[in-house]
Amino acid sequence: MKEQEIGYISKHFSKISVAAIEITAGKLSVGDTIHIKGHTTDLKEEIASMQIEHETVESAKKGDSIGIQVSDRTRRKDKVFKLS
């Protein structure tokens, strides 16, 4: 599978298992699969839902800051790749 870097983790909220992602390139939609990779992080997630400023949205583009539910801990500056 081809991976395209689309952003990075800016914050992780461990109590609610949510990662805040800054989109730096491309577009991300509900249903897409992402790969979060960092020094000690390596997980793949399918995006079931995403939010911008506590509002549920279907897609996000470059410049957006989104929150998504994740199954494991992520860390600041982890890279986010979209799988295609």
C-alpha positions as CSV (number, residue, x, y, z in Angstrom):
1,M,0.0,0.0,0.0
2,K,1.2,3.5,-0.9
3,E,1.5,6.0,2.0
4,Q,1.2,9.8,1.7
5,E,2.3,12.0,4.6
6,I,-0.6,14.2,5.4
7,G,0.2,15.6,8.9
8,Y,1.4,15.1,12.4
9,I,0.0,14.6,15.9
10,S,-0.1,17.9,17.8
11,K,-1.7,16.5,21.1
12,H,-2.9,13.3,22.6
13,F,-5.8,13.2,25.1
14,S,-5.2,9.9,26.9
15,K,-8.4,9.9,29.1
16,I,-10.6,9.9,26.0
17,S,-8.2,8.2,23.6
18,V,-8.2,11.1,21.1
19,A,-5.4,12.3,18.9
20,A,-5.3,15.9,17.6
21,I,-3.9,15.9,14.0
22,E,-2.7,18.9,12.1
23,I,-3.3,18.3,8.4
24,T,-0.3,19.7,6.4
25,A,-1.1,18.2,3.0
26,G,-3.9,16.5,1.1
27,K,-7.4,15.6,2.3
28,L,-8.7,13.1,4.8
29,S,-12.2,11.7,5.0
30,V,-14.2,9.4,7.2
31,G,-13.5,5.8,6.1
32,D,-9.9,6.5,5.2
33,T,-7.2,4.4,6.8
34,I,-4.2,6.2,8.3
35,H,-0.8,5.0,9.6
36,I,0.6,6.9,12.6
37,K,4.3,6.4,12.9
38,G,6.8,7.8,15.5
39,H,9.8,6.8,17.6
40,T,7.7,4.4,19.7
41,T,4.4,4.6,17.9
42,D,3.2,2.4,15.0
43,L,-0.5,2.0,14.5
44,K,-3.0,1.8,11.7
45,E,-6.5,3.3,12.2
46,E,-9.6,3.5,10.1
47,I,-11.3,6.9,10.7
48,A,-14.8,6.2,12.0
49,S,-15.4,9.9,12.8
50,M,-13.6,13.1,13.1
51,Q,-14.2,16.5,14.6
52,I,-13.1,20.1,14.1
53,E,-13.7,22.3,17.1
54,H,-16.1,19.8,18.6
55,E,-18.2,19.7,15.4
56,T,-18.5,16.3,13.6
57,V,-17.3,16.6,10.0
58,E,-17.0,14.1,7.1
59,S,-13.6,15.4,5.7
60,A,-10.7,17.7,6.4
61,K,-8.2,19.4,4.2
62,K,-4.8,21.1,4.5
63,G,-4.7,23.6,7.3
64,D,-7.4,21.9,9.4
65,S,-6.8,20.6,12.9
66,I,-8.9,17.5,13.6
67,G,-9.6,15.1,16.5
68,I,-10.0,11.4,16.0
69,Q,-10.5,8.4,18.3
70,V,-7.4,6.1,18.4
71,S,-7.0,2.7,19.9
72,D,-3.5,3.3,21.4
73,R,-1.3,6.1,22.7
74,T,0.1,8.6,20.2
75,R,2.8,11.1,20.8
76,R,3.4,14.7,19.8
77,K,5.2,15.0,16.4
78,D,4.3,11.5,15.3
79,K,3.8,11.5,11.5
80,V,0.4,10.7,10.0
81,F,0.2,8.9,6.7
82,K,-2.9,8.2,4.6
83,L,-3.0,4.7,3.0
84,S,-4.1,4.4,-0.5
